[in-house]
């Protein structure tokens, strides 16, 4: 009798252990393996959908703009510079570059912002050209800094002057022109421009470093001086000194008008052989900019300003 009870007890123990193992296995499957499978399935579904990409620079941009709106102009601009460095692919970068350029230009030409500027008292015999040479600047920059509409000077007049310390960087692939300002021997981006087109002369090496040559303003094929009343109407040209590269406004094509009474062209006889064709002329070379952008660069560059061209 005792032997039978022992066998029954042993059977119950074995069945209890078996049931415990099965229960444990089911719990592991339901709470770990099955959940992992469901998570993997959900991730696969999420990856298969077109989800909007998170822009890590958007929050930085909003914070920088908020600083500017609250009057912390320089802090906001510095935050935008950091944004460009840390998140160059952010969708906010084009607007950040525009805001940086506008702030810098506003400060440069603001009468109340005198950093890097000084006052000059006109002396007997002075001219704008002479004053520009004395102060490492140019006439256009002096006129803009002082809001002058006339080039007439009188001894004792007080002018705001500043040396021109700007250089250019060109990215051919991005069609981008960057105006750099030299501060204590270090260039930092001052304003960004987008070129309408860039056609480099064959002699231009990329990458390569060049210098601005003698700028010119032309009207009806003639050189116009800055003292001429028509100077503001003139087309500005900024050439480099060696390779023939020129910053200019795109030429406007003129369509040829056909008179309404023009006779119909005679029908051409069928050709028996292929007529020789004249290859089209090569496109004009240059870095083509909007007129207002070229006017700004014309005032901020002088002979000897650096021009670095990169692919």
RAGIZI-V7009 format. One record per backbone hydrogen bond with DSSP energy under -1.0 kcal/mol. NH is the residue of the N-H (numbers start at 0). CO is the residue of the C=O. E is the energy in kcal/mol with one decimal. If there is no record, write none. Layout:
BEGIN
((NH,CO,E) (NH,CO,E))
END
This chain:
BEGIN
((4,0,-2.1) (5,1,-2.0) (6,2,-1.9) (7,3,-2.2) (8,4,-2.6) (9,5,-2.4) (10,6,-2.4) (11,7,-2.5) (12,8,-2.2) (13,9,-2.4) (14,10,-2.7) (15,11,-2.4) (16,12,-2.6) (17,13,-2.5) (18,14,-2.8) (19,15,-2.3) (20,16,-2.5) (21,17,-2.7) (22,18,-2.7) (23,19,-2.6) (24,20,-2.7) (25,21,-2.6) (26,22,-2.3) (27,23,-2.5) (28,24,-2.4) (29,25,-2.7) (30,26,-2.6) (31,27,-1.8) (32,27,-1.6) (33,28,-3.4) (35,31,-2.4) (36,32,-2.2) (37,33,-2.1) (38,34,-2.6) (39,35,-2.5) (40,36,-2.2) (41,37,-2.5) (42,38,-2.6) (43,39,-2.1) (44,40,-2.1) (45,41,-2.5) (46,42,-2.7) (47,43,-1.3) (50,48,-1.3) (57,54,-1.2) (60,56,-2.5) (61,57,-2.5) (62,58,-2.2) (63,59,-2.3) (64,60,-2.6) (65,61,-2.0) (66,62,-1.8) (67,63,-1.9) (68,64,-2.4) (69,65,-1.6) (70,67,-1.6) (71,66,-2.4) (72,70,-1.7) (75,71,-2.6) (76,72,-2.5) (77,73,-2.5) (78,74,-2.0) (79,75,-1.7) (80,76,-2.1) (81,77,-2.1) (82,78,-1.9) (83,79,-2.1) (84,80,-1.6) (85,81,-2.9) (86,82,-2.8) (89,86,-1.9) (92,89,-1.6) (95,91,-2.2) (96,92,-2.8) (97,93,-1.9) (98,94,-2.4) (99,95,-2.4) (100,96,-2.2) (101,97,-2.2) (102,98,-2.6) (103,99,-2.4) (104,100,-2.4) (105,101,-2.5) (106,102,-2.3) (107,103,-2.3) (108,104,-2.0) (112,109,-1.3) (116,113,-2.3) (117,160,-2.4) (119,158,-3.5) (121,156,-3.1) (125,122,-2.3) (130,126,-2.7) (131,127,-2.5) (132,128,-2.1) (133,129,-2.2) (134,130,-1.5) (136,131,-2.5) (141,137,-1.9) (142,138,-2.7) (143,139,-2.2) (144,140,-2.7) (145,141,-1.8) (147,142,-2.3) (155,121,-2.8) (156,153,-2.4) (158,119,-3.4) (160,117,-2.9) (163,135,-3.0) (166,179,-2.4) (167,305,-2.8) (168,177,-2.2) (169,307,-3.1) (170,175,-2.8) (171,309,-2.5) (175,170,-1.9) (176,192,-2.9) (177,168,-3.1) (178,190,-3.1) (179,166,-3.3) (180,187,-2.3) (181,164,-3.6) (182,185,-2.9) (185,182,-1.3) (187,180,-1.6) (189,178,-3.5) (190,178,-1.5) (192,176,-3.0) (194,174,-2.5) (195,287,-2.5) (196,287,-1.1) (198,285,-2.9) (203,200,-2.2) (207,308,-2.0) (209,306,-2.8) (211,304,-2.6) (212,238,-3.4) (215,236,-2.0) (217,234,-2.7) (218,221,-2.7) (221,218,-1.4) (223,216,-3.4) (227,224,-1.7) (230,227,-1.8) (232,229,-1.2) (234,217,-3.2) (236,215,-2.6) (237,246,-2.1) (239,244,-2.6) (240,210,-2.6) (246,237,-2.8) (247,286,-2.1) (261,258,-1.4) (285,198,-3.3) (286,245,-2.7) (287,196,-2.6) (288,247,-2.4) (293,289,-2.5) (294,290,-2.3) (295,291,-1.6) (296,292,-2.2) (297,293,-2.5) (298,294,-1.4) (299,295,-1.2) (303,211,-2.5) (304,301,-2.4) (306,209,-2.6) (307,167,-2.5) (308,207,-3.1) (309,169,-2.9))
END
